[in-house]
Amino acid sequence: MTVKQDFELRVRDVFQFANGQTVFVGPVEGSSSYVGPQTCELLVDGARRQVLQLEGEMLPDPRRDNGYRSVSTKDKVDLSTSDLTDHACILRLVAVV
């Protein structure tokens, strides 16, 4: 049985690779020292925008000075540049009930 650790990433930047992979960058809060593959929800100003399947963390290093880390997905992402500048955008683990 795999235990998924709680985390919340405050999205500060997002970019895409030519292969369709999208990367979210920002500080991570919660008990997770590594964010592995898991189902997450993207919230914009607290409202669920979409559910995404994360592939996991890219280059994990929670000791970075700015605390920024990155996770990726191959799912199509519904998030614009103005969303990042004008709204609170958060990725968090989907609660399993």
C-alpha positions in Angstrom: 0.0 0.0 0.0 1.4 3.4 -1.0 0.9 6.4 1.4 0.5 9.7 -0.4 1.8 12.7 1.5 -0.2 15.9 1.7 1.1 18.8 -0.3 0.0 22.1 -1.8 1.9 23.9 -4.6 1.2 27.6 -5.0 1.7 28.0 -8.8 4.0 30.9 -9.6 4.9 29.9 -13.2 3.8 27.3 -15.7 5.4 26.3 -19.0 5.0 23.7 -21.7 7.4 21.5 -23.5 7.0 20.6 -27.2 5.9 17.1 -26.3 2.8 18.4 -24.5 4.2 18.1 -21.0 3.2 21.0 -18.7 5.4 22.0 -15.7 4.1 23.9 -12.7 6.6 25.8 -10.5 6.2 27.3 -7.1 6.6 26.8 -3.3 5.3 23.6 -1.8 3.6 23.5 1.6 2.7 20.3 3.5 4.4 17.2 4.7 5.7 16.0 1.3 9.4 15.9 0.9 8.9 14.4 -2.6 5.8 14.8 -4.8 5.3 11.5 -6.7 2.8 10.6 -9.4 -0.8 11.3 -8.1 -4.1 12.8 -8.9 -4.4 16.5 -8.0 -6.8 19.4 -8.4 -6.0 22.8 -9.8 -7.8 25.5 -7.8 -8.1 29.1 -9.0 -9.2 31.5 -6.2 -10.3 28.4 -4.3 -12.6 27.0 -7.0 -11.7 23.7 -8.7 -10.7 24.4 -12.3 -9.8 20.8 -13.2 -8.4 17.5 -12.0 -4.9 16.5 -13.3 -2.7 13.4 -13.1 0.7 14.5 -12.0 3.7 12.6 -13.3 5.7 13.7 -10.2 8.3 16.1 -9.2 11.1 17.3 -11.5 14.5 17.8 -9.9 13.3 17.7 -6.2 15.3 19.8 -3.9 13.3 21.2 -0.9 16.4 23.0 0.3 16.4 25.6 -2.4 16.5 29.1 -1.1 13.3 30.3 -2.6 11.5 27.0 -1.8 10.3 26.6 -5.4 9.8 23.1 -6.7 8.3 21.8 -9.9 5.8 19.0 -10.9 4.6 18.0 -14.3 1.6 16.5 -16.1 0.8 15.4 -19.7 -2.8 16.4 -19.2 -4.1 19.4 -21.1 -4.0 22.4 -18.7 -6.6 25.1 -18.6 -4.5 28.0 -17.1 -3.6 31.3 -18.6 -0.9 33.8 -17.9 -3.5 36.2 -16.5 -4.7 33.5 -14.2 -1.3 33.4 -12.6 -1.0 37.1 -12.2 -4.5 38.0 -11.2 -5.6 34.9 -9.1 -4.4 32.5 -6.5 -3.6 29.2 -8.4 -2.9 26.1 -6.3 -2.3 22.5 -7.0 -3.2 20.0 -4.2 -3.7 16.4 -3.7 -7.3 15.2 -4.4 -8.8 13.9 -1.2 -9.7 10.2 -1.4 -12.9 9.4 0.5 
